[in-house]
Structures are given as C-alpha cells and as structure tokens.
Amino acid sequence: MAQVILSIGANLGQREKNLQQAIDMIDSHIGSVNAVSSLYETEPWGFSADSWFLNIALSVDTFMQPFALLHVTQEIERRIGRTEKTVSGQGYQSRVIDIDIIFFDQLVITTAELSVPHPLMHKRNFVLQPVSDIAPNFVHPLLNQRVKDLLDTCEDKTQIRLVSENFVKDFVS
C-alpha cells in the first residue's frame, strides 16, 4: 500500500461542493482518505482570475500504481465538470476542480504524462501550507527537505487565508 499526498483546488462554480465531491470520489475510487488539511482560500498563482481558489490537501492510502492513480484523478476531474487541462506553455486558467499528485511515497517519476513529486510544489504556498497541515515532516525525495521547511523558505508571495480548520471534520474516522 502506498501513501499518496494530493492537492485539490477549485475557483469556479460551487467551490466547496466541488472539493467535497472530489474527496468523496477519491475515498470511493482511489483509497482510504486518512487525513484532510484545513481549507484555505488562495490568490491565483501564475495568472489573474476573478475568483480565488479554495485549496486542501489529502493523505490517501492506495493500492493503485502511479499512472492508474493519475488516470482516475483525471476521470474524477471530468466527472465533477473539468473540461480541459492547461496546455503546457499556454499558462494557467480557472477551473472547477484540479487534483494534483504531490507525492507518491518516496517515488520519483519524470515522464511527459506524470511528474512526481510535483515539480512546482516547493514554489507554491497554496500547496505547501495544506500539505504541511497533514504531513509536515514528510521529506521531499529530491530536495531532501521536510515539507514544513520548504514552506518556511518558500518565496511565493501570493496571499493565502485560512477558511476552516474543520472543512471535513467528520470525514476521517
């Protein structure tokens, strides 16, 4: 069984509902959700948008292999209403849901389809803060630093606000 850390964000539609639906589908189709971060509202990173994102991180125990996990997360995004992924080189865009694989145990994967650990996670407060909530001592397999240390030294200046410490307080039993 593998421990996977996922980052989930949404800035279109019913953001809270989209996040909860993603958590429910992940728990049903990927594996047991064993930790959910606090909920944060964050300024868009890398582009301008009318609405800010809601972001959370999850720790999930799964028997899936990395590429199967990627395909299931993409299917969950489609089922919630995401119609297209950002095309490399064309910048970022608003979305109803975005699920990124941040860590998959200590695996390092670099392909055109999947990069783990997520290659930009250490530059993004909207990823680091929620991940630090649930796995502060997790060591990045390439940078050899704990998540909480990456957060402390991150140069990202985009704003992040705590919305709820208990977004899914009864979700994890």
PyMOL CGO cylinders between C-alpha atoms (Angstrom):
from pymol import cmd
from pymol.cgo import CYLINDER

trace = [
    CYLINDER, 0.00, 0.00, 0.00, 1.26, 3.47, -0.89, 0.3, 1, 1, 1, 1, 1, 1,
    CYLINDER, 1.26, 3.47, -0.89, 0.78, 6.79, 0.85, 0.3, 1, 1, 1, 1, 1, 1,
    CYLINDER, 0.78, 6.79, 0.85, -0.18, 9.49, -1.62, 0.3, 1, 1, 1, 1, 1, 1,
    CYLINDER, -0.18, 9.49, -1.62, -0.46, 13.22, -0.98, 0.3, 1, 1, 1, 1, 1, 1,
    CYLINDER, -0.46, 13.22, -0.98, -2.92, 15.02, -3.24, 0.3, 1, 1, 1, 1, 1, 1,
    CYLINDER, -2.92, 15.02, -3.24, -3.54, 18.74, -3.64, 0.3, 1, 1, 1, 1, 1, 1,
    CYLINDER, -3.54, 18.74, -3.64, -7.04, 19.82, -4.65, 0.3, 1, 1, 1, 1, 1, 1,
    CYLINDER, -7.04, 19.82, -4.65, -8.16, 23.27, -5.73, 0.3, 1, 1, 1, 1, 1, 1,
    CYLINDER, -8.16, 23.27, -5.73, -11.22, 24.95, -7.24, 0.3, 1, 1, 1, 1, 1, 1,
    CYLINDER, -11.22, 24.95, -7.24, -12.08, 28.53, -8.17, 0.3, 1, 1, 1, 1, 1, 1,
    CYLINDER, -12.08, 28.53, -8.17, -15.19, 28.13, -10.35, 0.3, 1, 1, 1, 1, 1, 1,
    CYLINDER, -15.19, 28.13, -10.35, -18.71, 27.03, -9.56, 0.3, 1, 1, 1, 1, 1, 1,
    CYLINDER, -18.71, 27.03, -9.56, -19.65, 25.76, -6.13, 0.3, 1, 1, 1, 1, 1, 1,
    CYLINDER, -19.65, 25.76, -6.13, -16.10, 25.51, -4.86, 0.3, 1, 1, 1, 1, 1, 1,
    CYLINDER, -16.10, 25.51, -4.86, -16.84, 23.83, -1.51, 0.3, 1, 1, 1, 1, 1, 1,
    CYLINDER, -16.84, 23.83, -1.51, -19.18, 21.33, -3.11, 0.3, 1, 1, 1, 1, 1, 1,
    CYLINDER, -19.18, 21.33, -3.11, -16.62, 20.53, -5.81, 0.3, 1, 1, 1, 1, 1, 1,
    CYLINDER, -16.62, 20.53, -5.81, -13.95, 19.88, -3.18, 0.3, 1, 1, 1, 1, 1, 1,
    CYLINDER, -13.95, 19.88, -3.18, -16.23, 17.67, -1.09, 0.3, 1, 1, 1, 1, 1, 1,
    CYLINDER, -16.23, 17.67, -1.09, -17.31, 15.73, -4.18, 0.3, 1, 1, 1, 1, 1, 1,
    CYLINDER, -17.31, 15.73, -4.18, -13.64, 15.18, -5.09, 0.3, 1, 1, 1, 1, 1, 1,
    CYLINDER, -13.64, 15.18, -5.09, -12.85, 13.93, -1.58, 0.3, 1, 1, 1, 1, 1, 1,
    CYLINDER, -12.85, 13.93, -1.58, -15.81, 11.54, -1.66, 0.3, 1, 1, 1, 1, 1, 1,
    CYLINDER, -15.81, 11.54, -1.66, -14.82, 10.17, -5.09, 0.3, 1, 1, 1, 1, 1, 1,
    CYLINDER, -14.82, 10.17, -5.09, -11.18, 9.79, -4.07, 0.3, 1, 1, 1, 1, 1, 1,
    CYLINDER, -11.18, 9.79, -4.07, -12.24, 7.85, -0.99, 0.3, 1, 1, 1, 1, 1, 1,
    CYLINDER, -12.24, 7.85, -0.99, -14.53, 5.65, -3.11, 0.3, 1, 1, 1, 1, 1, 1,
    CYLINDER, -14.53, 5.65, -3.11, -12.31, 5.07, -6.14, 0.3, 1, 1, 1, 1, 1, 1,
    CYLINDER, -12.31, 5.07, -6.14, -8.70, 5.54, -5.06, 0.3, 1, 1, 1, 1, 1, 1,
    CYLINDER, -8.70, 5.54, -5.06, -8.26, 4.54, -1.45, 0.3, 1, 1, 1, 1, 1, 1,
    CYLINDER, -8.26, 4.54, -1.45, -8.77, 5.42, 2.16, 0.3, 1, 1, 1, 1, 1, 1,
    CYLINDER, -8.77, 5.42, 2.16, -8.51, 9.13, 2.94, 0.3, 1, 1, 1, 1, 1, 1,
    CYLINDER, -8.51, 9.13, 2.94, -6.69, 9.26, 6.26, 0.3, 1, 1, 1, 1, 1, 1,
    CYLINDER, -6.69, 9.26, 6.26, -6.01, 12.99, 6.62, 0.3, 1, 1, 1, 1, 1, 1,
    CYLINDER, -6.01, 12.99, 6.62, -7.54, 16.20, 5.27, 0.3, 1, 1, 1, 1, 1, 1,
    CYLINDER, -7.54, 16.20, 5.27, -5.90, 19.59, 5.71, 0.3, 1, 1, 1, 1, 1, 1,
    CYLINDER, -5.90, 19.59, 5.71, -7.55, 22.81, 6.72, 0.3, 1, 1, 1, 1, 1, 1,
    CYLINDER, -7.55, 22.81, 6.72, -9.33, 24.69, 3.94, 0.3, 1, 1, 1, 1, 1, 1,
    CYLINDER, -9.33, 24.69, 3.94, -7.57, 27.73, 2.50, 0.3, 1, 1, 1, 1, 1, 1,
    CYLINDER, -7.57, 27.73, 2.50, -8.61, 30.47, 0.13, 0.3, 1, 1, 1, 1, 1, 1,
    CYLINDER, -8.61, 30.47, 0.13, -5.73, 31.43, -2.09, 0.3, 1, 1, 1, 1, 1, 1,
    CYLINDER, -5.73, 31.43, -2.09, -4.90, 34.03, -4.66, 0.3, 1, 1, 1, 1, 1, 1,
    CYLINDER, -4.90, 34.03, -4.66, -4.48, 32.54, -8.16, 0.3, 1, 1, 1, 1, 1, 1,
    CYLINDER, -4.48, 32.54, -8.16, -0.87, 31.58, -8.83, 0.3, 1, 1, 1, 1, 1, 1,
    CYLINDER, -0.87, 31.58, -8.83, 0.63, 32.34, -12.22, 0.3, 1, 1, 1, 1, 1, 1,
    CYLINDER, 0.63, 32.34, -12.22, -2.41, 34.08, -13.70, 0.3, 1, 1, 1, 1, 1, 1,
    CYLINDER, -2.41, 34.08, -13.70, -5.19, 36.60, -12.95, 0.3, 1, 1, 1, 1, 1, 1,
    CYLINDER, -5.19, 36.60, -12.95, -8.74, 35.46, -12.25, 0.3, 1, 1, 1, 1, 1, 1,
    CYLINDER, -8.74, 35.46, -12.25, -11.95, 36.96, -10.91, 0.3, 1, 1, 1, 1, 1, 1,
    CYLINDER, -11.95, 36.96, -10.91, -12.24, 34.44, -8.10, 0.3, 1, 1, 1, 1, 1, 1,
    CYLINDER, -12.24, 34.44, -8.10, -9.71, 32.98, -5.70, 0.3, 1, 1, 1, 1, 1, 1,
    CYLINDER, -9.71, 32.98, -5.70, -9.15, 29.27, -5.19, 0.3, 1, 1, 1, 1, 1, 1,
    CYLINDER, -9.15, 29.27, -5.19, -10.15, 27.05, -2.33, 0.3, 1, 1, 1, 1, 1, 1,
    CYLINDER, -10.15, 27.05, -2.33, -7.36, 24.55, -1.62, 0.3, 1, 1, 1, 1, 1, 1,
    CYLINDER, -7.36, 24.55, -1.62, -6.92, 21.46, 0.52, 0.3, 1, 1, 1, 1, 1, 1,
    CYLINDER, -6.92, 21.46, 0.52, -4.53, 18.53, 0.70, 0.3, 1, 1, 1, 1, 1, 1,
    CYLINDER, -4.53, 18.53, 0.70, -5.31, 14.88, 1.38, 0.3, 1, 1, 1, 1, 1, 1,
    CYLINDER, -5.31, 14.88, 1.38, -3.30, 11.91, 2.51, 0.3, 1, 1, 1, 1, 1, 1,
    CYLINDER, -3.30, 11.91, 2.51, -4.61, 8.73, 0.90, 0.3, 1, 1, 1, 1, 1, 1,
    CYLINDER, -4.61, 8.73, 0.90, -3.61, 5.09, 1.30, 0.3, 1, 1, 1, 1, 1, 1,
    CYLINDER, -3.61, 5.09, 1.30, -3.97, 3.29, -2.02, 0.3, 1, 1, 1, 1, 1, 1,
    CYLINDER, -3.97, 3.29, -2.02, -3.11, 0.05, -3.77, 0.3, 1, 1, 1, 1, 1, 1,
    CYLINDER, -3.11, 0.05, -3.77, -3.08, 1.85, -7.14, 0.3, 1, 1, 1, 1, 1, 1,
    CYLINDER, -3.08, 1.85, -7.14, 0.04, 2.30, -9.22, 0.3, 1, 1, 1, 1, 1, 1,
    CYLINDER, 0.04, 2.30, -9.22, 1.04, 5.90, -10.08, 0.3, 1, 1, 1, 1, 1, 1,
    CYLINDER, 1.04, 5.90, -10.08, -0.23, 6.04, -13.67, 0.3, 1, 1, 1, 1, 1, 1,
    CYLINDER, -0.23, 6.04, -13.67, -3.52, 4.37, -12.76, 0.3, 1, 1, 1, 1, 1, 1,
    CYLINDER, -3.52, 4.37, -12.76, -3.89, 6.95, -9.98, 0.3, 1, 1, 1, 1, 1, 1,
    CYLINDER, -3.89, 6.95, -9.98, -3.29, 9.76, -12.47, 0.3, 1, 1, 1, 1, 1, 1,
    CYLINDER, -3.29, 9.76, -12.47, -5.95, 8.42, -14.81, 0.3, 1, 1, 1, 1, 1, 1,
    CYLINDER, -5.95, 8.42, -14.81, -8.51, 8.04, -12.01, 0.3, 1, 1, 1, 1, 1, 1,
    CYLINDER, -8.51, 8.04, -12.01, -7.86, 11.58, -10.71, 0.3, 1, 1, 1, 1, 1, 1,
    CYLINDER, -7.86, 11.58, -10.71, -8.35, 12.90, -14.24, 0.3, 1, 1, 1, 1, 1, 1,
    CYLINDER, -8.35, 12.90, -14.24, -11.61, 10.96, -14.55, 0.3, 1, 1, 1, 1, 1, 1,
    CYLINDER, -11.61, 10.96, -14.55, -12.79, 12.42, -11.21, 0.3, 1, 1, 1, 1, 1, 1,
    CYLINDER, -12.79, 12.42, -11.21, -12.00, 15.90, -12.53, 0.3, 1, 1, 1, 1, 1, 1,
    CYLINDER, -12.00, 15.90, -12.53, -14.06, 15.21, -15.67, 0.3, 1, 1, 1, 1, 1, 1,
    CYLINDER, -14.06, 15.21, -15.67, -16.98, 13.84, -13.65, 0.3, 1, 1, 1, 1, 1, 1,
    CYLINDER, -16.98, 13.84, -13.65, -17.03, 17.00, -11.50, 0.3, 1, 1, 1, 1, 1, 1,
    CYLINDER, -17.03, 17.00, -11.50, -17.03, 19.15, -14.61, 0.3, 1, 1, 1, 1, 1, 1,
    CYLINDER, -17.03, 19.15, -14.61, -13.50, 19.99, -15.64, 0.3, 1, 1, 1, 1, 1, 1,
    CYLINDER, -13.50, 19.99, -15.64, -13.48, 20.19, -19.41, 0.3, 1, 1, 1, 1, 1, 1,
    CYLINDER, -13.48, 20.19, -19.41, -9.83, 20.78, -20.26, 0.3, 1, 1, 1, 1, 1, 1,
    CYLINDER, -9.83, 20.78, -20.26, -6.41, 20.69, -18.70, 0.3, 1, 1, 1, 1, 1, 1,
    CYLINDER, -6.41, 20.69, -18.70, -3.92, 23.50, -19.01, 0.3, 1, 1, 1, 1, 1, 1,
    CYLINDER, -3.92, 23.50, -19.01, -1.84, 23.03, -22.13, 0.3, 1, 1, 1, 1, 1, 1,
    CYLINDER, -1.84, 23.03, -22.13, 1.86, 23.24, -21.42, 0.3, 1, 1, 1, 1, 1, 1,
    CYLINDER, 1.86, 23.24, -21.42, 3.25, 26.63, -22.34, 0.3, 1, 1, 1, 1, 1, 1,
    CYLINDER, 3.25, 26.63, -22.34, -0.15, 28.32, -22.52, 0.3, 1, 1, 1, 1, 1, 1,
    CYLINDER, -0.15, 28.32, -22.52, -0.38, 29.40, -18.92, 0.3, 1, 1, 1, 1, 1, 1,
    CYLINDER, -0.38, 29.40, -18.92, -2.89, 28.62, -16.21, 0.3, 1, 1, 1, 1, 1, 1,
    CYLINDER, -2.89, 28.62, -16.21, -6.65, 29.04, -16.15, 0.3, 1, 1, 1, 1, 1, 1,
    CYLINDER, -6.65, 29.04, -16.15, -9.61, 28.97, -13.79, 0.3, 1, 1, 1, 1, 1, 1,
    CYLINDER, -9.61, 28.97, -13.79, -11.12, 25.55, -13.10, 0.3, 1, 1, 1, 1, 1, 1,
    CYLINDER, -11.12, 25.55, -13.10, -13.98, 23.83, -11.30, 0.3, 1, 1, 1, 1, 1, 1,
    CYLINDER, -13.98, 23.83, -11.30, -11.53, 21.27, -9.86, 0.3, 1, 1, 1, 1, 1, 1,
    CYLINDER, -11.53, 21.27, -9.86, -7.86, 20.43, -10.07, 0.3, 1, 1, 1, 1, 1, 1,
    CYLINDER, -7.86, 20.43, -10.07, -6.33, 17.35, -8.47, 0.3, 1, 1, 1, 1, 1, 1,
    CYLINDER, -6.33, 17.35, -8.47, -2.54, 17.09, -8.42, 0.3, 1, 1, 1, 1, 1, 1,
    CYLINDER, -2.54, 17.09, -8.42, -0.40, 14.21, -7.22, 0.3, 1, 1, 1, 1, 1, 1,
    CYLINDER, -0.40, 14.21, -7.22, 2.17, 15.85, -4.96, 0.3, 1, 1, 1, 1, 1, 1,
    CYLINDER, 2.17, 15.85, -4.96, 3.89, 12.78, -3.50, 0.3, 1, 1, 1, 1, 1, 1,
    CYLINDER, 3.89, 12.78, -3.50, 3.57, 9.04, -4.09, 0.3, 1, 1, 1, 1, 1, 1,
    CYLINDER, 3.57, 9.04, -4.09, 5.54, 7.53, -1.21, 0.3, 1, 1, 1, 1, 1, 1,
    CYLINDER, 5.54, 7.53, -1.21, 9.16, 8.40, -1.97, 0.3, 1, 1, 1, 1, 1, 1,
    CYLINDER, 9.16, 8.40, -1.97, 8.88, 7.63, -5.68, 0.3, 1, 1, 1, 1, 1, 1,
    CYLINDER, 8.88, 7.63, -5.68, 10.44, 9.91, -8.28, 0.3, 1, 1, 1, 1, 1, 1,
    CYLINDER, 10.44, 9.91, -8.28, 8.76, 9.78, -11.70, 0.3, 1, 1, 1, 1, 1, 1,
    CYLINDER, 8.76, 9.78, -11.70, 9.56, 12.09, -14.58, 0.3, 1, 1, 1, 1, 1, 1,
    CYLINDER, 9.56, 12.09, -14.58, 7.66, 11.47, -17.80, 0.3, 1, 1, 1, 1, 1, 1,
    CYLINDER, 7.66, 11.47, -17.80, 5.71, 13.63, -20.22, 0.3, 1, 1, 1, 1, 1, 1,
    CYLINDER, 5.71, 13.63, -20.22, 2.49, 12.38, -18.59, 0.3, 1, 1, 1, 1, 1, 1,
    CYLINDER, 2.49, 12.38, -18.59, 3.41, 12.38, -14.90, 0.3, 1, 1, 1, 1, 1, 1,
    CYLINDER, 3.41, 12.38, -14.90, 5.99, 14.05, -12.67, 0.3, 1, 1, 1, 1, 1, 1,
    CYLINDER, 5.99, 14.05, -12.67, 6.19, 13.05, -9.00, 0.3, 1, 1, 1, 1, 1, 1,
    CYLINDER, 6.19, 13.05, -9.00, 6.96, 14.76, -6.74, 0.3, 1, 1, 1, 1, 1, 1,
    CYLINDER, 6.96, 14.76, -6.74, 5.03, 17.59, -8.33, 0.3, 1, 1, 1, 1, 1, 1,
    CYLINDER, 5.03, 17.59, -8.33, 7.76, 19.72, -9.94, 0.3, 1, 1, 1, 1, 1, 1,
    CYLINDER, 7.76, 19.72, -9.94, 6.46, 23.10, -8.72, 0.3, 1, 1, 1, 1, 1, 1,
    CYLINDER, 6.46, 23.10, -8.72, 5.06, 22.18, -5.31, 0.3, 1, 1, 1, 1, 1, 1,
    CYLINDER, 5.06, 22.18, -5.31, 8.00, 23.68, -3.41, 0.3, 1, 1, 1, 1, 1, 1,
    CYLINDER, 8.00, 23.68, -3.41, 7.35, 27.08, -5.06, 0.3, 1, 1, 1, 1, 1, 1,
    CYLINDER, 7.35, 27.08, -5.06, 3.65, 27.27, -4.16, 0.3, 1, 1, 1, 1, 1, 1,
    CYLINDER, 3.65, 27.27, -4.16, 2.27, 28.27, -0.76, 0.3, 1, 1, 1, 1, 1, 1,
    CYLINDER, 2.27, 28.27, -0.76, -1.19, 27.09, -1.80, 0.3, 1, 1, 1, 1, 1, 1,
    CYLINDER, -1.19, 27.09, -1.80, 0.25, 23.57, -1.98, 0.3, 1, 1, 1, 1, 1, 1,
    CYLINDER, 0.25, 23.57, -1.98, 2.81, 23.73, 0.83, 0.3, 1, 1, 1, 1, 1, 1,
    CYLINDER, 2.81, 23.73, 0.83, 0.50, 25.12, 3.54, 0.3, 1, 1, 1, 1, 1, 1,
    CYLINDER, 0.50, 25.12, 3.54, -2.19, 22.42, 3.24, 0.3, 1, 1, 1, 1, 1, 1,
    CYLINDER, -2.19, 22.42, 3.24, 0.39, 19.65, 2.78, 0.3, 1, 1, 1, 1, 1, 1,
    CYLINDER, 0.39, 19.65, 2.78, 2.23, 20.92, 5.85, 0.3, 1, 1, 1, 1, 1, 1,
    CYLINDER, 2.23, 20.92, 5.85, -1.02, 20.61, 7.83, 0.3, 1, 1, 1, 1, 1, 1,
    CYLINDER, -1.02, 20.61, 7.83, -1.16, 16.85, 7.20, 0.3, 1, 1, 1, 1, 1, 1,
    CYLINDER, -1.16, 16.85, 7.20, 2.47, 15.83, 6.57, 0.3, 1, 1, 1, 1, 1, 1,
    CYLINDER, 2.47, 15.83, 6.57, 4.85, 18.49, 7.93, 0.3, 1, 1, 1, 1, 1, 1,
    CYLINDER, 4.85, 18.49, 7.93, 7.74, 16.05, 8.36, 0.3, 1, 1, 1, 1, 1, 1,
    CYLINDER, 7.74, 16.05, 8.36, 7.38, 14.32, 5.01, 0.3, 1, 1, 1, 1, 1, 1,
    CYLINDER, 7.38, 14.32, 5.01, 10.75, 14.58, 3.27, 0.3, 1, 1, 1, 1, 1, 1,
    CYLINDER, 10.75, 14.58, 3.27, 10.77, 15.66, -0.38, 0.3, 1, 1, 1, 1, 1, 1,
    CYLINDER, 10.77, 15.66, -0.38, 12.64, 12.82, -2.15, 0.3, 1, 1, 1, 1, 1, 1,
    CYLINDER, 12.64, 12.82, -2.15, 14.59, 15.14, -4.47, 0.3, 1, 1, 1, 1, 1, 1,
    CYLINDER, 14.59, 15.14, -4.47, 15.13, 18.22, -2.32, 0.3, 1, 1, 1, 1, 1, 1,
    CYLINDER, 15.13, 18.22, -2.32, 15.75, 16.23, 0.89, 0.3, 1, 1, 1, 1, 1, 1,
    CYLINDER, 15.75, 16.23, 0.89, 13.83, 18.79, 2.95, 0.3, 1, 1, 1, 1, 1, 1,
    CYLINDER, 13.83, 18.79, 2.95, 10.76, 18.43, 5.12, 0.3, 1, 1, 1, 1, 1, 1,
    CYLINDER, 10.76, 18.43, 5.12, 7.55, 19.98, 3.84, 0.3, 1, 1, 1, 1, 1, 1,
    CYLINDER, 7.55, 19.98, 3.84, 7.39, 22.39, 6.79, 0.3, 1, 1, 1, 1, 1, 1,
    CYLINDER, 7.39, 22.39, 6.79, 10.92, 23.59, 5.99, 0.3, 1, 1, 1, 1, 1, 1,
    CYLINDER, 10.92, 23.59, 5.99, 10.00, 24.08, 2.33, 0.3, 1, 1, 1, 1, 1, 1,
    CYLINDER, 10.00, 24.08, 2.33, 7.04, 26.17, 3.49, 0.3, 1, 1, 1, 1, 1, 1,
    CYLINDER, 7.04, 26.17, 3.49, 9.23, 28.25, 5.80, 0.3, 1, 1, 1, 1, 1, 1,
    CYLINDER, 9.23, 28.25, 5.80, 11.64, 29.09, 2.96, 0.3, 1, 1, 1, 1, 1, 1,
    CYLINDER, 11.64, 29.09, 2.96, 9.13, 29.42, 0.10, 0.3, 1, 1, 1, 1, 1, 1,
    CYLINDER, 9.13, 29.42, 0.10, 9.43, 32.74, -1.74, 0.3, 1, 1, 1, 1, 1, 1,
    CYLINDER, 9.43, 32.74, -1.74, 5.82, 32.69, -3.01, 0.3, 1, 1, 1, 1, 1, 1,
    CYLINDER, 5.82, 32.69, -3.01, 4.14, 35.97, -2.06, 0.3, 1, 1, 1, 1, 1, 1,
    CYLINDER, 4.14, 35.97, -2.06, 0.59, 35.15, -3.18, 0.3, 1, 1, 1, 1, 1, 1,
    CYLINDER, 0.59, 35.15, -3.18, -1.97, 35.55, -0.42, 0.3, 1, 1, 1, 1, 1, 1,
    CYLINDER, -1.97, 35.55, -0.42, -3.40, 32.59, 1.48, 0.3, 1, 1, 1, 1, 1, 1,
    CYLINDER, -3.40, 32.59, 1.48, -6.19, 32.74, 4.09, 0.3, 1, 1, 1, 1, 1, 1,
    CYLINDER, -6.19, 32.74, 4.09, -7.43, 30.08, 6.46, 0.3, 1, 1, 1, 1, 1, 1,
    CYLINDER, -7.43, 30.08, 6.46, -11.14, 29.44, 5.82, 0.3, 1, 1, 1, 1, 1, 1,
    CYLINDER, -11.14, 29.44, 5.82, -11.82, 26.43, 8.03, 0.3, 1, 1, 1, 1, 1, 1,
    CYLINDER, -11.82, 26.43, 8.03, -9.77, 24.09, 10.16, 0.3, 1, 1, 1, 1, 1, 1,
    CYLINDER, -9.77, 24.09, 10.16, -12.59, 21.53, 10.01, 0.3, 1, 1, 1, 1, 1, 1,
    CYLINDER, -12.59, 21.53, 10.01, -13.84, 21.54, 6.41, 0.3, 1, 1, 1, 1, 1, 1,
    CYLINDER, -13.84, 21.54, 6.41, -14.49, 17.82, 6.60, 0.3, 1, 1, 1, 1, 1, 1,
    CYLINDER, -14.49, 17.82, 6.60, -14.27, 17.34, 10.36, 0.3, 1, 1, 1, 1, 1, 1,
    CYLINDER, -14.27, 17.34, 10.36, -16.30, 14.15, 10.37, 0.3, 1, 1, 1, 1, 1, 1,
    CYLINDER, -16.30, 14.15, 10.37, -14.94, 12.77, 7.11, 0.3, 1, 1, 1, 1, 1, 1,
    CYLINDER, -14.94, 12.77, 7.11, -11.97, 10.86, 8.54, 0.3, 1, 1, 1, 1, 1, 1,
    CYLINDER, -11.97, 10.86, 8.54, -12.96, 8.32, 11.16, 0.3, 1, 1, 1, 1, 1, 1,
]
cmd.load_cgo(trace, "trace")
